[in-house]
Amino acid sequence: MSPRKIKITDVAEYAGVSVSTVSLVLGNKGRISESTIKKVNKAIDELGYVRNKAAANLRSNQSNLIGLILRDITDPFYTEITAGISEELEKHGYMLFLAQCGDSPDKLLKCVQSMVQQNVAGIAFSPVRGSTQPIIDMAETHEVPIVCVARASVEFDIDYIGPDNSQASKMATQYLIEQGHRHIAYVGGSSDSLTRAERIGGYCTTLMQYGLPFKNDWVLECGNSQKEAAEAVQYLLNHQPKITAILCHRPATALGAIYGVRRVNRSVGKDNYIGQQVALIGFDDVPEAELTQPSLTFVTSPAKEIGQQAGLRLLERMKKNAGSAQRVILSPTLLKRESA
C-alpha cells in the first residue's frame, strides 16, 4: 500500500494549532507569532506535507504561474531570455508555464487563451505578425498583465523589452570599416523579418556615413541552416568577388559561411583586411564560435538581461502600479575573441 497522503489537518494536529492558523502560515497572511510560524513549518517538514498549489490558487483566485510563449524554444536567444525571466520570477515565488508558437499567429493566440484559462498571474510573449493587438485586447478583457519580449521592435501600446538591432549592425559595420574593409555584404534571414530589416537599415546607414558603396546584390536571403548559409556565401563570392567581409544574420549563418568561403578557394580572415581573406561577423553569439579557426567575432545582444527586465516589468504590472507602457531597448556588445 502507498503511504497515506498528509493533509493540512494532520499538520494542524501535529503542531497543536488550528487549521486556519496553518492556512495563514502557508499563505503568509495575518498576524502570526514567529514561534507559531516556526512550529507550523517544523510540522510541515517532519510530516513531509506538500501543499496543493492548484487548490490554493482556486481558493485565493491567485496563481504562482507565469506564462511564457516563445516562437522557438531551441533558439539560443530565446533560451537565454527564458533563463533570465525565470531567474527573476523565481525570487518572488513564481514558476514559468512555457509554450512554443512558431510563426503561427493562430497558435500564439490559442496559447494565450489557454494560459488565461489556467488563471496565470501574467504572460510574457514573443509576438508573431498579426497577433499583438488581439493579445492586448484579450489581456485587457481578462485583466491579465502582459509584456512583450522580441528580437524586433513592436509598434503597439504595450510593455516591450528587446535588443537594439540597428545599433548592433552599425557597430559591426563600423568595426569592419575600421579594419580596412570597403566591400561588405549581408547574408541571411528572410525579406519578411523585422529583425533583418532593422539590421540592414543600420548596415546601410553606416556604409553611407562613410561614403562606401552599397549594392542590392550584396544582400542575400537564406534559410537558417549552416548548409543554406554555405551555399549562399559560395554564390555571393562567385558573383561578387570584391566582397571582403560579410555580416551574418544568425550564428548558424556565420558558421555555415566558413564553408562557403572555403568552397571558392578563399580563407576566413581575422577581421582586418588582408588580400583575398573574408572577414565574418555574426549576431547573437554561440559557444561553437570559439572553436572555429580563426575564432569568429560576434555582436551580441544581452538576451538574459532582456528576460530579467521582462520579469521585473511583469512583476510591476501584477502589482497594478506600473503606469503607462514602457519600451526598454538594451544595447549590444562587440565580442572579439583571440584565436588560439
C-alpha positions as CSV (number, residue, x, y, z in Angstrom):
1,M,0.0,0.0,0.0
2,S,1.1,3.5,-0.8
3,P,1.6,5.8,2.3
4,R,-1.3,7.9,3.3
5,K,-1.2,11.5,1.9
6,I,-0.5,14.1,4.6
7,K,-3.3,16.6,4.9
8,I,-3.5,20.1,6.4
9,T,-5.5,18.7,9.3
10,D,-2.5,16.4,10.1
11,V,-0.2,19.4,10.2
12,A,-2.5,21.4,12.5
13,E,-2.9,18.4,14.9
14,Y,0.9,17.8,14.9
15,A,1.7,21.5,15.5
16,G,-1.1,21.9,18.1
17,V,-2.8,24.7,16.2
18,S,-5.9,25.2,14.2
19,V,-6.3,24.5,10.5
20,S,-6.9,28.2,9.9
21,T,-3.6,29.0,11.5
22,V,-1.8,26.6,9.3
23,S,-3.5,28.2,6.2
24,L,-2.4,31.6,7.3
25,V,1.2,30.5,7.7
26,L,1.1,28.8,4.3
27,G,-0.4,31.9,2.7
28,N,2.0,34.2,4.6
29,K,-1.0,36.2,5.8
30,G,-2.3,37.5,9.1
31,R,-0.6,38.3,12.3
32,I,1.0,35.1,13.4
33,S,3.8,35.0,16.1
34,E,7.2,33.9,15.0
35,S,7.1,30.9,17.4
36,T,3.9,29.7,15.8
37,I,5.3,30.0,12.3
38,K,8.3,28.0,13.3
39,K,6.1,25.4,14.9
40,V,3.9,25.0,11.8
41,N,6.9,24.9,9.4
42,K,8.6,22.3,11.6
43,A,5.4,20.1,11.4
44,I,5.3,20.6,7.6
45,D,9.0,19.4,7.3
46,E,8.7,16.5,9.7
47,L,5.5,15.2,8.2
48,G,6.5,15.8,4.6
49,Y,3.4,17.8,3.8
50,V,3.2,19.1,0.2
51,R,0.8,22.0,-0.4
52,N,-1.7,21.7,-3.2
53,K,-0.9,24.9,-5.1
54,A,-3.7,24.5,-7.6
55,A,-6.3,24.2,-4.9
56,A,-4.8,27.1,-3.0
57,N,-4.8,29.2,-6.2
58,L,-8.5,28.5,-6.8
59,R,-9.4,29.5,-3.3
60,S,-7.5,32.7,-3.4
61,N,-8.1,33.5,-7.1
62,Q,-4.4,33.9,-7.4
63,S,-1.7,31.9,-9.2
64,N,2.0,31.4,-8.9
65,L,2.3,30.5,-12.6
66,I,3.6,33.0,-15.3
67,G,3.0,32.2,-18.9
68,L,6.0,32.5,-21.4
69,I,5.3,32.0,-25.1
70,L,8.2,31.9,-27.5
71,R,8.5,31.4,-31.2
72,D,11.3,28.8,-30.9
73,I,12.4,27.4,-27.5
74,T,15.5,25.9,-29.1
75,D,16.8,29.2,-30.3
76,P,19.8,30.3,-28.1
77,F,18.5,33.9,-28.0
78,Y,15.1,32.7,-26.5
79,T,16.8,30.1,-24.3
80,E,18.7,33.0,-22.6
81,I,15.5,35.0,-22.3
82,T,13.9,32.1,-20.6
83,A,16.8,31.8,-18.1
84,G,16.6,35.5,-17.3
85,I,12.9,35.8,-16.8
86,S,12.8,32.5,-14.8
87,E,15.6,33.7,-12.5
88,E,13.8,36.9,-11.7
89,L,10.4,35.5,-11.2
90,E,11.5,32.6,-9.0
91,K,12.9,35.1,-6.5
92,H,9.2,36.1,-5.9
93,G,7.8,32.6,-5.8
94,Y,6.6,32.3,-9.4
95,M,7.1,29.5,-11.8
96,L,7.1,29.5,-15.6
97,F,4.5,27.9,-17.8
98,L,6.4,27.6,-21.1
99,A,4.8,27.2,-24.6
100,Q,6.0,27.5,-28.2
101,C,4.0,29.0,-31.0
102,G,6.4,29.0,-34.1
103,D,5.4,31.6,-36.7
104,S,1.7,31.0,-36.4
105,P,-0.5,33.9,-35.1
106,D,-3.4,31.5,-34.5
107,K,-1.2,29.2,-32.4
108,L,0.1,32.1,-30.4
109,L,-3.5,33.3,-29.7
110,K,-4.5,29.8,-28.6
111,C,-1.5,29.6,-26.3
112,V,-2.5,32.9,-24.7
113,Q,-6.2,31.8,-24.4
114,S,-5.1,28.5,-22.8
115,M,-2.9,30.3,-20.2
116,V,-5.7,32.8,-19.4
117,Q,-8.0,29.7,-18.8
118,Q,-5.3,28.3,-16.5
119,N,-5.5,31.5,-14.4
120,V,-1.9,32.5,-14.9
121,A,-0.8,35.6,-13.0
122,G,0.8,37.2,-16.1
123,I,2.1,36.5,-19.6
124,A,5.3,37.3,-21.4
125,F,5.3,36.6,-25.1
126,S,7.2,36.9,-28.3
127,P,4.9,38.4,-31.0
128,V,4.0,36.9,-34.3
129,R,2.9,39.4,-37.0
130,G,-0.9,39.9,-36.9
131,S,-1.3,38.7,-33.3
132,T,-0.2,41.5,-31.0
133,Q,-3.4,43.7,-30.9
134,P,-5.7,40.7,-30.4
135,I,-3.5,39.6,-27.5
136,I,-3.6,43.1,-26.0
137,D,-7.4,43.0,-26.2
138,M,-7.7,39.5,-24.7
139,A,-5.4,40.5,-21.8
140,E,-7.4,43.7,-21.1
141,T,-10.7,41.7,-21.1
142,H,-9.4,39.2,-18.6
143,E,-7.2,41.6,-16.7
144,V,-4.1,39.6,-17.2
145,P,-0.8,41.6,-17.1
146,I,1.4,41.1,-20.3
147,V,4.8,42.1,-21.5
148,C,6.4,41.6,-25.0
149,V,9.9,40.2,-25.5
150,A,11.2,40.0,-29.0
151,R,14.1,40.3,-31.4
152,A,12.4,43.3,-33.3
153,S,10.5,46.3,-32.0
154,V,6.7,46.4,-31.9
155,E,4.6,49.4,-32.7
156,F,1.8,48.9,-30.1
157,D,0.9,50.4,-26.7
158,I,2.4,47.5,-24.7
159,D,5.4,47.0,-22.5
160,Y,8.3,45.9,-24.8
161,I,11.8,44.7,-23.9
162,G,14.2,43.9,-26.7
163,P,17.6,44.4,-28.4
164,D,18.8,47.4,-30.5
165,N,19.2,45.7,-33.9
166,S,20.1,48.8,-35.8
167,Q,22.8,49.7,-33.4
168,A,24.2,46.2,-33.5
169,S,24.6,46.3,-37.3
170,K,26.0,49.8,-37.1
171,M,28.6,48.6,-34.6
172,A,29.5,45.5,-36.7
173,T,29.8,47.5,-40.0
174,Q,31.8,50.3,-38.5
175,Y,34.2,47.8,-36.9
176,L,34.8,46.1,-40.3
177,I,35.3,49.5,-42.0
178,E,37.9,50.4,-39.3
179,Q,39.7,47.2,-40.1
180,G,40.1,48.3,-43.7
181,H,37.1,46.7,-45.5
182,R,35.3,48.6,-48.2
183,H,33.1,45.9,-49.8
184,I,30.8,44.5,-47.1
185,A,27.8,42.2,-47.7
186,Y,24.9,41.0,-45.6
187,V,23.8,37.3,-45.7
188,G,20.9,35.6,-44.0
189,G,17.3,36.0,-42.9
190,S,14.2,36.4,-45.0
191,S,12.6,39.6,-46.5
192,D,9.7,39.4,-44.1
193,S,11.9,39.5,-41.0
194,L,11.6,42.7,-39.0
195,T,14.9,41.9,-37.2
196,R,16.7,41.6,-40.6
197,A,15.1,44.9,-41.8
198,E,16.4,46.8,-38.7
199,R,19.9,45.3,-39.0
200,I,20.1,46.1,-42.8
201,G,18.9,49.6,-42.0
202,G,21.9,50.1,-39.6
203,Y,24.3,48.5,-42.1
204,C,23.2,50.7,-45.0
205,T,23.3,53.9,-42.8
206,T,26.8,53.2,-41.8
207,L,28.0,52.5,-45.3
208,M,26.5,55.8,-46.5
209,Q,28.0,57.6,-43.5
210,Y,31.5,56.5,-44.6
211,G,30.8,57.2,-48.3
212,L,31.1,53.5,-49.2
213,P,29.2,51.6,-51.9
214,F,26.0,49.6,-51.3
215,K,24.5,47.2,-53.8
216,N,21.3,45.1,-53.6
217,D,23.3,42.2,-54.9
218,W,25.4,42.3,-51.8
219,V,22.4,41.4,-49.6
220,L,21.3,37.8,-49.8
221,E,18.5,35.9,-48.1
222,C,19.0,32.3,-47.0
223,G,17.5,29.8,-44.6
224,N,18.6,29.1,-41.0
225,S,20.8,26.1,-41.6
226,Q,24.6,26.1,-42.0
227,K,24.2,24.3,-45.3
228,E,22.0,27.0,-46.8
229,A,24.4,29.7,-45.5
230,A,27.4,27.9,-47.1
231,E,25.6,27.8,-50.4
232,A,24.5,31.4,-50.2
233,V,28.0,32.6,-49.4
234,Q,29.5,30.5,-52.1
235,Y,27.1,32.0,-54.6
236,L,27.8,35.5,-53.3
237,L,31.6,35.3,-53.6
238,N,31.5,33.6,-57.0
239,H,29.4,36.5,-58.4
240,Q,30.7,39.4,-56.2
241,P,34.5,38.6,-55.9
242,K,35.2,42.1,-54.5
243,I,33.5,41.3,-51.2
244,T,36.0,41.0,-48.3
245,A,33.6,41.0,-45.3
246,I,30.2,39.6,-44.5
247,L,27.6,40.4,-41.8
248,C,25.9,37.1,-40.9
249,H,22.3,37.2,-39.8
250,R,22.4,34.2,-37.4
251,P,25.0,32.2,-35.6
252,A,24.3,29.3,-37.9
253,T,24.8,31.7,-40.9
254,A,28.2,32.7,-39.6
255,L,29.3,29.1,-39.0
256,G,28.0,28.0,-42.4
257,A,29.7,30.9,-44.1
258,I,33.0,29.5,-43.2
259,Y,32.4,26.6,-45.6
260,G,31.1,28.9,-48.3
261,V,34.3,30.9,-48.2
262,R,36.5,27.9,-48.5
263,R,34.5,26.5,-51.4
264,V,35.6,29.4,-53.6
265,N,39.3,28.8,-52.5
266,R,39.4,31.8,-50.2
267,S,40.1,31.8,-46.5
268,V,38.4,33.3,-43.4
269,G,40.4,36.2,-42.0
270,K,40.6,37.6,-38.5
271,D,38.5,40.8,-39.2
272,N,41.2,43.0,-40.6
273,Y,41.5,43.4,-44.4
274,I,44.2,41.1,-45.9
275,G,44.1,40.4,-49.6
276,Q,41.7,37.6,-50.5
277,Q,40.7,36.7,-47.0
278,V,37.0,37.2,-46.0
279,A,36.0,38.5,-42.5
280,L,32.8,37.2,-41.0
281,I,30.8,38.8,-38.2
282,G,27.7,37.2,-36.7
283,F,24.9,38.3,-34.5
284,D,23.9,36.6,-31.2
285,D,26.9,34.7,-30.0
286,V,27.1,30.9,-29.6
287,P,29.8,28.8,-27.8
288,E,30.7,27.0,-31.1
289,A,32.2,30.3,-32.4
290,E,35.1,29.8,-30.0
291,L,36.1,26.6,-31.8
292,T,36.5,27.9,-35.3
293,Q,39.8,28.9,-36.9
294,P,40.1,31.8,-36.7
295,S,37.6,32.3,-33.9
296,L,34.6,34.5,-35.1
297,T,33.7,38.0,-33.9
298,F,30.1,38.5,-32.9
299,V,27.8,41.4,-31.9
300,T,25.8,40.0,-29.1
301,S,22.6,41.3,-27.5
302,P,22.0,40.8,-23.8
303,A,19.3,38.2,-24.1
304,K,19.4,37.1,-20.5
305,E,19.1,40.7,-19.3
306,I,16.1,41.1,-21.7
307,G,14.5,38.2,-19.8
308,Q,15.3,39.7,-16.4
309,Q,13.9,43.1,-17.4
310,A,10.8,41.4,-18.7
311,G,10.4,39.6,-15.4
312,L,10.8,42.8,-13.4
313,R,8.3,44.7,-15.6
314,L,5.7,41.9,-15.3
315,L,6.0,41.9,-11.5
316,E,5.4,45.7,-11.6
317,R,2.3,45.1,-13.8
318,M,1.0,42.4,-11.4
319,K,1.2,44.9,-8.5
320,K,-1.1,47.3,-10.5
321,N,1.3,50.2,-10.2
322,A,3.3,50.1,-13.4
323,G,1.9,53.2,-15.1
324,S,2.0,53.6,-18.9
325,A,3.6,51.2,-21.3
326,Q,7.4,51.2,-21.4
327,R,9.9,50.4,-24.1
328,V,13.2,49.0,-22.8
329,I,15.9,48.7,-25.5
330,L,19.2,47.1,-24.4
331,S,22.5,47.9,-26.1
332,P,24.6,45.3,-28.0
333,T,28.3,44.4,-27.3
334,L,31.0,43.6,-29.8
335,L,32.6,40.3,-28.7
336,K,36.1,39.9,-30.2
337,R,37.9,36.6,-29.5
338,E,41.6,36.0,-29.8
339,S,42.4,33.0,-32.0
340,A,44.1,30.1,-30.3
